[in-house]
Amino acid sequence: KMTHKLQGHSDGVSCCAVFTDETHIVSGSRDKTIKVWNLETCRQIHTLEGHTAGVICCAVFYGGTRVISGSYDKTIKLWNLETGKETHTFRGHTGAVNCCTVFADGTRVVSGSWDK
């Protein structure tokens, strides 16, 4: 049973991740953005813009202050959720980044790509 419908992306949603406190989520879309949502109010808090192609994957750091995202643009971006700004772009993949995750201690990220 659907309990809420969050609307805001202008194209299909390809990923989402839940914060550890279960009060917020992030969603990534083919519209090249990541959106941060408050689940208690069903309102959008941030729109994170910076990818030049659709977002495929996203993950939330423990504590909910940072997010990573992977894209068809072959990059991984690190976002500060307190400011809503990109803090770093990781380059190195030669294909779209189709999965990413964060170690529990927040010190490392892992990504996978169609570049093998």
C-alpha positions in Angstrom: 0.0 0.0 0.0 1.4 3.4 -1.0 1.4 5.9 1.9 3.0 8.9 0.2 3.8 10.2 -3.2 6.8 12.5 -3.5 6.7 14.6 -6.6 9.5 16.8 -7.9 11.7 15.1 -10.5 11.1 16.0 -14.1 12.2 12.5 -15.4 12.2 9.0 -14.1 13.7 8.1 -10.7 16.5 5.6 -10.9 17.6 5.3 -7.2 16.7 6.2 -3.7 18.3 5.7 -0.3 17.0 6.0 3.3 18.8 7.9 6.0 19.8 5.9 9.1 17.3 7.8 11.2 14.5 6.9 8.7 13.2 10.5 8.6 14.7 11.5 5.2 15.4 10.0 1.9 17.4 11.0 -1.2 16.3 10.2 -4.8 18.3 10.3 -8.0 16.8 10.8 -11.4 17.5 10.8 -15.1 16.8 14.6 -14.9 20.4 14.9 -13.6 19.4 15.8 -10.0 19.4 14.3 -6.5 16.5 15.4 -4.3 16.5 15.3 -0.5 13.1 14.7 1.1 11.7 15.0 4.6 9.5 12.0 5.2 7.6 13.5 8.1 6.4 16.5 6.1 6.7 14.9 2.6 8.6 18.1 1.5 11.7 18.5 -0.6 14.6 20.0 1.3 17.3 20.2 -1.4 17.8 19.7 -5.1 21.4 18.8 -5.7 22.6 19.8 -9.2 25.9 19.2 -10.8 25.8 16.0 -12.8 25.8 16.4 -16.6 23.9 13.3 -17.2 21.3 11.2 -15.4 21.9 9.9 -11.9 21.9 6.2 -11.6 22.9 5.5 -7.9 23.1 7.2 -4.6 24.0 6.4 -1.0 23.8 8.2 2.3 26.6 8.5 4.9 25.9 7.4 8.4 24.7 10.5 10.3 22.9 11.9 7.2 25.2 14.9 6.5 26.6 13.7 3.2 25.5 11.8 0.1 27.3 10.3 -2.9 25.8 9.9 -6.3 26.9 8.1 -9.5 25.9 9.1 -13.0 25.9 8.3 -16.7 28.5 11.2 -16.8 31.1 8.7 -15.4 31.6 10.6 -12.2 30.8 10.2 -8.5 29.9 13.3 -6.6 30.1 14.0 -2.9 27.4 16.3 -1.5 27.2 18.2 1.8 23.6 18.1 2.9 24.0 20.9 5.4 24.7 23.3 2.5 23.2 21.5 -0.4 26.5 21.9 -2.3 28.8 19.5 -4.1 32.1 19.2 -2.3 34.0 16.8 -4.5 33.9 15.0 -7.9 35.6 11.7 -8.3 36.7 10.8 -11.8 38.3 7.6 -13.1 35.5 5.5 -14.6 35.3 5.3 -18.3 31.7 4.2 -18.3 28.6 5.1 -16.4 28.7 4.6 -12.6 25.9 2.2 -11.9 26.4 1.4 -8.2 27.9 3.1 -5.2 27.9 2.6 -1.5 29.6 4.0 1.7 31.5 2.1 4.4 29.8 2.3 7.8 32.6 4.3 9.2 32.3 6.9 6.4 35.9 6.8 5.4 35.5 5.0 2.1 33.2 4.6 -0.8 32.9 1.9 -3.4 31.6 2.2 -6.9 30.9 0.0 -9.9 30.7 0.9 -13.5 29.9 -0.5 -16.9 33.6 0.0 -17.7 34.2 -3.3 -16.0 
